[in-house]
Amino acid sequence: MTPQNHDLNRRQVLVAGAVAALAATVAGEALAEGQQEHKHADHGRSNQAVVAAAMACIDTGQACLSHCLTQFKAGDVSLAACASSVVEMLPLISTLSQWAALDSKQLPKLAAICIDVCQACETECRKHAEKHASCRACAEACVDCIKACKALV
């Protein structure tokens, strides 16, 4: 074997060893992450109903707001108070969803505020529920969110 071949084989062995070490490290990290995820998989599950209700409220609220904006563009401003109540509700309920998923210690306090905000939103959306399906859906989602929040307070 020539010195060049010997160096080439040594390089191949070193590269192969480095690749194997890297693969083992990555696999070990993936395994550790998987165990952590499994270990913490139940975290926040106690609030799943709140998260689901909040997400439904957000989805229907966004649809309602979009409908209101479409009506505004057409010159109909009769949904202004409805849009305003939805705009107030959306960021608060988004925070509710996040805090519920995190199982925040402050969640019951936030839920109490969310009840008031959802009641105001529901009241405004009900005024248009007969004529506008998106308003009706938002009002119903607010009622569901109120129920979920009351279970926390």
BELKASUL-V127207 format. One record per residue. RES is the residue in one letter. PHI is phi in whole degrees, -180 to 180 (none if undefined). Layout:
<<RES | PHI> <RES | PHI>>
//
This chain:
<<M | none> <T | -80> <P | -58> <Q | -65> <N | -64> <H | -63> <D | -65> <L | -64> <N | -64> <R | -63> <R | -62> <Q | -62> <V | -65> <L | -64> <V | -64> <A | -62> <G | -64> <A | -65> <V | -63> <A | -64> <A | -65> <L | -64> <A | -63> <A | -66> <T | -64> <V | -62> <A | -63> <G | -64> <E | -65> <A | -63> <L | -64> <A | -63> <E | -64> <G | -62> <Q | -68> <Q | -64> <E | -61> <H | -66> <K | -62> <H | -105> <A | -62> <D | -89> <H | -62> <G | 84> <R | -68> <S | -65> <N | -110> <Q | -58> <A | -64> <V | -68> <V | -60> <A | -63> <A | -65> <A | -65> <M | -65> <A | -65> <C | -64> <I | -65> <D | -60> <T | -71> <G | -65> <Q | -65> <A | -66> <C | -64> <L | -62> <S | -60> <H | -63> <C | -59> <L | -64> <T | -63> <Q | -65> <F | -60> <K | -62> <A | -85> <G | 97> <D | -93> <V | -105> <S | -68> <L | -99> <A | -61> <A | -67> <C | -63> <A | -60> <S | -62> <S | -67> <V | -68> <V | -62> <E | -73> <M | -73> <L | -55> <P | -68> <L | -69> <I | -71> <S | -63> <T | -66> <L | -57> <S | -60> <Q | -66> <W | -66> <A | -65> <A | -65> <L | -85> <D | 57> <S | -61> <K | -66> <Q | -88> <L | -54> <P | -60> <K | -66> <L | -66> <A | -59> <A | -63> <I | -70> <C | -62> <I | -59> <D | -63> <V | -67> <C | -68> <Q | -65> <A | -65> <C | -66> <E | -60> <T | -59> <E | -69> <C | -66> <R | -61> <K | -61> <H | -118> <A | -63> <E | -68> <K | -95> <H | -125> <A | -61> <S | -67> <C | -68> <R | -62> <A | -63> <C | -66> <A | -60> <E | -66> <A | -66> <C | -63> <V | -61> <D | -64> <C | -67> <I | -60> <K | -59> <A | -65> <C | -69> <K | -62> <A | -68> <L | -92> <V | -87>>
//
